Amino acid sequence: MLFWHCEDFREVKDLYLSREEERIYDGELGWAYEVSMKILVKLGDLYGAKRLIPIESAHISGVSYKTIGDAPIEFLEALLEANGRVRVKTTMNPSGIDCEDPIFKYLPKEITEKQKKIIDIYEGLGVERSLTCTPYYIKAAQSGSHLSWAESSAVIYANSILKAWTNREGGPSALASALIGKTPDYGLHQPENRRISAIIKVEADLLSESDYGLLGIYLGKVLGDKIPLIRGRILGEELFLKQMGAAMATSGMVPMFYFDDSEAMSQRTDEVISVDNRDIRRADEEISSFFEKPDLIFIGCPHCSLEEIKCVSNLLRGKKIRKDIRLWICTSRFIRNKAAEYVRIIESSGGRVISDTCAVVTWLRELGIETLMTNSAKTAYYVPLMSNVKAALSPMKKCIEIALQK
């Protein structure tokens, strides 16, 4: 978070502010709202916005101490001390730990204390202690509603599956929007910027959620920030689309996609990209490593839905996990509480259902993990870069087969 001093901002020029907004900009409602308004005005000026628009909700990234470090803590504390409080429903991304799971007690005390401090500050600002990358499972955004969400996998899900409207915000801008209750009207808040710019013809054989993730990794790299209409040999199952979207937003900056959408099909574009089995294999080769046995099998990036938890429990019912492999299933605490019966089955088999964090934003090596198998292409892409952990990608069913005793 870079915006600490109000004097860093120039005066408003092109973006219209109402009288109430001007009062906030001038500091009449306090420093927390003043600096938040000036963040939004600066962002609006950069992208040519003419006004601010109300939002239904905000979602904050920059929660894990592993990913943000010490730098933002002083700024967050200053917002709290200045009596800042969010004005709309606001949720937060996963942290680096699950405070209720004993395995995280093996991390250094300094790490866990700072992580808890960050969470407490956000809660003091009025942010819900959701600690999930899937806020749409807690409360789905309404179709056509304007949001200010900062988690890339949630942004593409909201725009594409829920048909809500949000830019891919950064942590500071999403928090500023939460405190003001508004966001600059530019980018994906405007219909002309939500038109397709490429057509994808899927000719590959996609057999599992991990294959859809590989398709997303490939498309993210070739599309950059373009908006595709995806057609061909593709199914509209929610898990498949969630994994594909998360991967597209990981390897690229794709903010949304269309699938089986009659309005998008009527739009025209000159760019057509075909994807075959060779493209999927190449994507797999780029993100998967070879190793004899994973230390950890991880499912839950993005966080698992209730249906995914149920599926895992069915695969594990009456069986036992190998003692030399750990199995983590990550989900929000909201879903975990709803899935009590399934959680009991998973944990009686030797697996762990972990909330409030995930393998991407925790300290894997410090927890003794050097190799990881997952059904999430996003995880397989990130953990070698962020944690120096080797990763292999396989479908959920195969992951569970590997985890079980022979």
C-alpha positions in Angstrom: 0.0 0.0 0.0 1.6 3.2 -1.2 -0.8 6.0 -0.3 0.2 7.3 3.0 0.2 11.1 2.7 -2.6 13.2 1.4 -0.2 15.9 0.1 1.0 13.3 -2.5 -2.2 13.9 -4.5 -2.9 16.7 -7.0 -6.2 18.5 -7.1 -9.2 17.1 -8.8 -9.5 18.1 -12.5 -11.6 15.9 -14.7 -13.5 13.7 -12.3 -16.8 15.2 -11.0 -17.4 15.1 -7.3 -20.7 15.8 -5.6 -20.7 18.3 -2.7 -20.6 15.4 -0.2 -17.7 13.8 -2.0 -15.9 17.2 -2.1 -16.3 17.4 1.7 -14.7 14.0 2.1 -11.9 15.0 -0.3 -11.2 18.1 1.7 -10.9 16.2 4.9 -14.1 17.3 6.6 -15.0 13.7 7.6 -11.6 12.8 8.8 -8.2 11.6 7.5 -9.2 8.0 6.8 -12.0 9.0 4.4 -9.9 11.9 3.0 -7.0 9.6 2.0 -9.4 7.0 0.7 -11.2 9.5 -1.5 -7.9 10.8 -2.9 -6.9 7.3 -3.8 -10.1 6.9 -5.8 -9.8 10.3 -7.4 -6.2 9.6 -8.4 -7.2 6.2 -9.9 -10.2 7.8 -11.7 -8.0 10.5 -13.1 -5.5 7.9 -14.4 -8.2 6.0 -16.2 -10.3 8.9 -17.4 -13.3 8.3 -15.1 -15.9 11.1 -15.0 -17.6 10.2 -11.7 -17.7 7.8 -8.8 -20.5 5.2 -8.6 -21.9 3.3 -5.6 -20.8 -0.3 -5.0 -22.7 -3.3 -3.6 -19.6 -4.8 -1.9 -15.8 -4.8 -1.7 -13.4 -7.6 -1.3 -9.9 -6.9 0.1 -6.7 -8.6 -0.9 -3.4 -8.1 0.9 -4.2 -10.0 4.1 -1.5 -12.7 4.3 1.5 -11.5 6.1 3.6 -13.8 3.9 2.6 -11.8 0.8 2.4 -8.2 2.1 5.1 -8.2 4.9 5.4 -5.3 7.3 5.1 -2.3 5.0 1.3 -1.8 5.0 0.7 -2.4 8.7 1.5 1.2 9.7 -1.0 2.6 7.1 -3.7 0.2 8.2 -3.2 1.2 11.8 -3.4 4.8 10.8 -6.8 4.2 9.1 -8.1 2.5 12.2 -6.8 5.2 14.6 -8.5 7.8 12.4 -11.8 6.0 13.0 -12.1 4.6 9.5 -15.0 2.2 9.0 -16.2 0.5 5.8 -19.5 1.7 4.4 -20.5 -1.4 2.4 -20.3 -5.2 2.9 -16.6 -5.9 2.8 -14.9 -9.3 2.9 -11.2 -10.2 3.2 -8.9 -12.6 1.4 -7.2 -15.6 3.0 -4.5 -15.0 5.6 -1.3 -17.0 6.0 -2.6 -19.2 8.9 -5.6 -21.1 10.3 -5.6 -19.9 13.9 -7.7 -22.9 14.9 -5.5 -25.6 13.3 -2.5 -26.8 15.5 -0.2 -27.3 12.6 0.3 -23.6 12.2 1.7 -23.4 15.8 4.9 -24.7 14.4 5.5 -21.4 12.6 7.6 -18.8 14.4 5.6 -16.8 17.0 6.5 -13.5 15.4 4.9 -14.6 12.1 1.6 -15.7 13.7 1.4 -12.6 15.9 1.8 -10.2 13.0 -0.7 -12.2 10.9 -3.3 -12.0 13.7 -2.6 -8.2 14.0 -3.3 -7.6 10.4 -6.6 -9.6 10.6 -7.6 -7.6 13.8 -6.9 -4.3 12.1 -9.1 -5.2 9.2 -11.9 -6.3 11.6 -11.5 -3.0 13.4 -12.2 -1.3 10.1 -15.4 -3.2 9.8 -14.2 -5.9 7.3 -15.8 -9.3 7.8 -13.5 -12.0 9.0 -14.3 -14.1 5.9 -10.6 -15.0 5.1 -11.5 -16.5 1.8 -10.9 -16.0 -1.9 -14.5 -17.1 -2.6 -16.7 -14.5 -1.1 -19.4 -15.4 -3.6 -20.1 -18.6 -1.6 -20.9 -16.5 1.4 -23.2 -14.1 -0.5 -23.4 -14.1 -4.3 -23.2 -10.7 -5.9 -26.3 -9.7 -7.8 -26.2 -9.7 -11.6 -25.5 -6.2 -12.9 -24.3 -4.9 -9.5 -21.1 -2.8 -9.2 -18.3 -4.2 -7.0 -14.8 -3.4 -6.0 -13.0 -6.7 -5.7 -9.3 -7.3 -5.5 -8.8 -11.0 -5.7 -8.1 -12.0 -9.3 -9.9 -15.4 -9.2 -13.0 -13.7 -7.5 -13.0 -10.9 -10.0 -13.2 -13.2 -13.1 -15.8 -15.3 -11.4 -17.9 -12.3 -10.5 -17.8 -10.8 -14.0 -18.2 -14.0 -15.9 -20.3 -16.4 -13.9 -22.3 -14.0 -11.6 -22.6 -11.3 -14.3 -21.6 -8.6 -11.8 -19.4 -5.6 -12.7 -15.9 -5.1 -11.2 -12.5 -4.1 -12.2 -9.5 -6.1 -11.1 -8.7 -3.9 -8.1 -5.5 -3.7 -6.1 -5.6 -4.0 -2.3 -5.4 -0.2 -1.6 -8.1 0.8 -4.1 -10.5 -2.0 -2.9 -10.0 -0.8 0.7 -10.5 2.8 -0.3 -13.7 1.9 -2.1 -14.9 0.0 0.9 -14.4 3.1 3.2 -16.1 5.4 0.7 -18.7 3.0 -0.7 -17.9 4.0 -4.2 -15.5 3.3 -7.1 -14.4 5.3 -10.2 -16.6 4.6 -13.2 -14.2 3.2 -15.7 -13.1 -0.1 -17.2 -15.4 -3.0 -16.7 -18.0 -0.8 -15.0 -18.8 0.5 -18.5 -20.6 -1.8 -21.0 -18.5 -0.8 -24.0 -15.4 -2.2 -22.2 -17.1 -5.6 -21.6 -17.2 -6.6 -25.3 -15.4 -9.7 -26.5 -12.0 -9.2 -28.1 -11.2 -12.8 -29.1 -13.1 -16.0 -29.8 -11.6 -19.2 -28.4 -12.4 -22.5 -30.2 -11.7 -25.4 -27.8 -10.8 -28.5 -29.8 -8.9 -30.2 -26.9 -10.3 -33.1 -24.8 -11.0 -31.6 -21.4 -11.7 -34.5 -19.0 -11.4 -32.9 -15.6 -11.2 -29.7 -13.6 -7.4 -29.7 -13.8 -7.7 -29.9 -17.6 -9.8 -26.8 -17.5 -7.2 -25.2 -15.3 -4.6 -26.0 -17.9 -6.8 -24.4 -20.6 -6.9 -21.3 -18.4 -3.1 -21.2 -18.0 -2.7 -21.4 -21.8 -5.4 -18.8 -22.5 -4.0 -16.3 -19.9 -0.7 -16.3 -21.6 -2.0 -15.8 -25.1 -4.8 -13.4 -24.3 -3.1 -11.0 -21.8 -6.0 -8.8 -20.8 -8.4 -9.6 -23.7 -12.0 -10.7 -23.1 -12.7 -14.0 -24.8 -15.8 -15.8 -25.9 -15.1 -19.5 -25.3 -16.8 -22.0 -27.5 -16.4 -25.6 -28.7 -15.7 -28.7 -26.5 -16.3 -27.2 -23.2 -18.8 -27.9 -20.4 -20.5 -25.2 -18.2 -19.9 -27.0 -14.8 -19.3 -24.5 -12.1 -16.1 -26.2 -10.8 -14.6 -26.4 -14.3 -15.3 -22.7 -15.1 -14.0 -21.6 -11.6 -10.7 -23.5 -12.2 -10.4 -22.2 -15.8 -11.1 -18.6 -14.7 -8.7 -18.6 -11.8 -5.9 -19.9 -14.0 -6.6 -17.4 -16.8 -6.3 -14.6 -14.2 -3.1 -16.2 -12.9 -1.0 -16.5 -16.1 -2.6 -13.4 -17.6 -4.7 -10.4 -16.7 -8.0 -11.7 -18.2 -10.7 -10.0 -16.2 -13.7 -11.9 -17.6 -14.9 -14.4 -20.2 -18.1 -15.3 -21.9 -19.4 -18.9 -22.3 -22.5 -19.9 -24.1 -23.7 -16.3 -24.0 -26.1 -15.3 -26.8 -25.4 -11.6 -26.5 -21.6 -12.2 -26.7 -22.1 -14.5 -29.7 -23.7 -11.6 -31.6 -20.6 -9.5 -31.2 -17.8 -9.6 -33.8 -14.1 -9.8 -33.5 -11.3 -10.7 -36.0 -9.2 -12.7 -33.5 -9.9 -16.4 -33.4 -7.7 -18.8 -31.4 -7.9 -22.6 -31.6 -6.8 -24.7 -28.7 -5.9 -28.4 -29.1 -4.5 -31.2 -27.0 -0.9 -30.2 -27.8 -1.5 -26.7 -26.2 -2.9 -28.4 -23.1 0.1 -30.7 -22.8 2.5 -27.9 -23.2 0.7 -25.9 -20.4 1.0 -29.0 -18.2 4.7 -29.4 -18.9 5.3 -25.8 -18.0 3.7 -25.9 -14.5 4.2 -29.5 -13.4 7.3 -31.1 -12.0 8.2 -34.8 -11.6 8.8 -36.3 -8.2 8.3 -39.7 -6.7 5.9 -38.7 -3.9 4.3 -35.5 -2.8 4.7 -34.3 0.8 1.3 -32.6 0.5 -1.8 -33.2 -1.6 -3.7 -29.9 -1.7 -7.3 -29.3 -2.9 -8.9 -25.9 -2.5 -7.6 -23.1 -4.6 -9.9 -21.2 -5.1 -11.4 -22.3 -1.8 -13.7 -25.4 -2.1 -17.4 -25.1 -2.5 -19.8 -27.2 -0.4 -20.2 -29.6 -3.4 -16.4 -30.0 -3.7 -16.1 -30.8 0.1 -18.9 -33.4 -0.4 -17.1 -34.9 -3.4 -13.8 -35.3 -1.5 -15.6 -36.9 1.5 -17.3 -39.4 -0.9 -13.9 -40.4 -2.2 -12.5 -40.8 1.3 -15.4 -42.5 3.0 -14.2 -45.6 5.0 -10.6 -45.2 3.8 -7.3 -43.9 5.3 -4.6 -41.5 4.1 -1.0 -42.7 3.9 1.0 -41.7 6.9 3.8 -40.3 4.7 1.5 -37.9 2.8 -0.5 -35.0 4.1 -3.9 -34.1 2.7 -5.2 -30.5 3.0 -8.6 -29.5 1.9 -9.0 -25.7 2.1 -12.3 -23.8 2.3 -13.8 -20.8 4.0 -14.9 -21.2 7.6 -18.4 -20.4 6.4 -18.4 -23.5 4.1 -16.6 -25.6 6.7 -19.3 -25.0 9.2 -22.0 -25.9 6.7 -20.1 -29.1 5.8 -19.7 -30.6 9.3 -20.7 -34.1 8.2 -18.3 -34.1 5.3 -15.5 -32.6 7.4 -15.9 -35.4 9.9 -15.4 -38.0 7.2 -12.4 -36.3 5.7 -10.7 -35.8 9.0 -11.5 -39.4 10.2 -9.6 -40.6 7.2 -6.5 -38.6 8.2 -7.0 -35.5 6.1 -7.3 -31.9 7.3 -10.0 -29.4 6.4 -8.2 -26.0 6.8 -9.9 -22.6 6.7 -8.7 -19.0 6.5 -5.6 -19.7 4.4 -4.4 -21.8 1.5 -1.2 -23.3 0.1 -0.5 -20.3 -2.1 -0.3 -17.8 0.8 1.2 -19.8 3.7 4.7 -20.8 4.6 5.0 -24.2 3.0 8.7 -24.9 3.5 8.6 -23.8 7.1 5.9 -26.5 7.5 8.1 -29.1 6.0 6.6 -29.2 2.6 8.9 -29.5 -0.5 6.7 -31.3 -3.0 3.0 -30.8 -3.6 0.3 -32.3 -5.8 -2.9 -30.4 -6.5 -5.9 -30.2 -8.8 -5.5 -26.4 -9.0 -3.5 -25.0 -11.9 -3.3 -21.7 -10.1 -1.5 -23.4 -7.2 0.8 -25.4 -9.4 1.7 -22.1 -11.2 2.4 -20.1 -8.0 3.9 -22.3 -5.3 7.2 -22.9 -7.2 7.6 -19.1 -7.5 6.3 -18.0 -4.1 7.5 -20.9 -1.9 10.2 -22.8 -3.9 8.1 -25.9 -3.7 7.8 -28.4 -6.6 4.2 -28.9 -7.8 2.4 -31.5 -9.9 -1.1 -31.1 -11.3 -3.7 -33.9 -11.3 -7.5 -34.2 -11.1 -9.1 -34.4 -7.7 -9.9 -38.1 -8.1 -6.3 -38.9 -8.9 -5.0 -36.7 -6.1 -7.1 -38.7 -3.6 -6.0 -42.0 -5.1 -2.4 -41.0 -4.5 -3.2 -39.9 -0.9 -4.8 -43.2 0.1 -3.0 -46.2 1.6 -2.2 -49.0 -0.8 
